[in-house]
Amino acid sequence: MTSIKSLADELREKIRLQDTENAVTPKENPPENTKKPSSVKEIDKEISSLFNALDAYELCGSDKMLIRLDTRTTNLLKQLKLAKGIDMNKFIAYSLQIFLEQRPWLSFYIKETLKNTDL
């Protein structure tokens, strides 16, 4: 057996092959006004840095939690899995870590609230 692939892996491969086949090849003399504005380039850089960070992130926790997501978010995470191969759990854990890192006061607030509350 050379390789065993899941149905999702096969679908991802088909989608990627179709995307490369349908890609528009540049003409020999492209018009001058086809350049992307700098804001789009910045967004592309931000997207690529996000995916690089997600690839580098290691999901090392052992605790499991049941969470509820709306249908729209779930569908988006499924599409992300198909498009980039990024697991939903990894994306959610990474996003939560970044959220808490950007708001260090939240952990302090929770600890202080628990100290002042009679349980």
C-alpha positions in Angstrom: 0.0 0.0 0.0 1.5 3.3 -1.0 -0.9 5.6 0.7 -4.2 5.6 2.4 -6.3 8.7 1.9 -9.5 9.8 3.5 -12.4 11.0 1.4 -11.7 14.6 2.7 -8.1 14.3 1.5 -9.2 13.2 -1.9 -11.8 16.1 -2.1 -9.1 18.6 -1.1 -6.8 17.3 -3.8 -9.6 17.5 -6.5 -10.4 21.1 -5.4 -6.8 22.2 -5.5 -6.3 20.6 -9.0 -9.4 22.3 -10.3 -8.2 25.6 -8.9 -4.8 25.3 -10.6 -6.4 24.2 -13.9 -8.9 27.1 -13.8 -6.2 29.7 -12.9 -5.9 32.5 -15.3 -2.5 32.7 -16.9 -1.2 36.3 -17.3 -1.1 37.8 -20.8 2.2 38.8 -22.4 1.5 42.5 -22.1 -0.8 43.0 -19.1 -2.4 46.5 -18.8 -0.9 48.9 -16.3 -4.0 49.3 -14.2 -4.2 45.6 -13.1 -1.8 46.1 -10.2 -3.3 45.5 -6.8 -3.6 48.4 -4.4 -1.2 48.3 -1.4 -4.1 47.6 1.0 -4.8 44.3 -0.8 -1.2 43.4 -0.7 -1.2 44.1 3.1 -4.2 41.9 3.5 -2.5 39.1 1.5 0.5 39.4 3.8 -1.7 39.3 6.9 -3.5 36.2 5.6 -0.3 34.4 4.8 1.2 35.3 8.2 -2.0 34.0 9.9 -1.8 30.7 8.0 1.9 30.4 8.8 1.2 31.0 12.5 -1.6 28.4 12.4 0.7 25.9 10.8 3.4 26.5 13.4 0.9 26.3 16.3 1.0 23.0 18.2 -2.3 21.9 19.8 -0.9 20.3 22.9 -3.7 20.4 25.4 -5.4 17.3 26.7 -8.6 18.8 28.1 -11.7 18.5 26.1 -14.7 20.9 26.0 -18.0 20.8 24.3 -18.7 24.2 22.6 -21.7 25.5 20.7 -21.2 27.3 17.4 -23.7 28.7 15.0 -24.2 27.1 11.6 -22.4 29.9 9.8 -19.3 29.6 11.9 -19.3 25.8 11.6 -19.6 26.0 7.9 -16.7 28.5 7.7 -14.5 26.2 9.8 -15.4 23.2 7.6 -14.5 25.2 4.5 -11.2 26.3 6.1 -10.5 22.6 6.7 -11.1 21.8 3.1 -9.2 24.8 1.7 -6.1 24.8 3.9 -6.3 21.6 5.9 -6.5 23.4 9.2 -8.3 21.5 12.0 -11.3 23.3 13.7 -9.9 22.5 17.1 -6.5 24.0 16.2 -8.1 27.1 14.8 -10.4 27.7 17.8 -7.5 27.0 20.3 -5.2 29.4 18.5 -7.9 32.1 18.2 -8.7 31.8 21.9 -5.0 32.0 22.9 -4.5 35.2 20.7 -7.7 36.7 22.2 -6.5 36.2 25.7 -2.9 37.4 24.9 -4.4 40.6 23.5 -6.4 41.1 26.7 -4.1 40.3 29.6 -6.4 42.3 32.0 -9.1 39.7 31.5 -7.2 37.0 33.5 -6.4 39.4 36.2 -10.1 40.6 36.4 -11.3 37.0 36.7 -8.8 36.1 39.4 -9.7 39.3 41.4 -13.4 38.6 41.0 -13.0 35.1 42.3 -11.0 36.3 45.3 -13.7 38.8 46.3 -16.6 36.4 45.8 -17.8 34.2 48.6 -18.3 30.7 47.3 
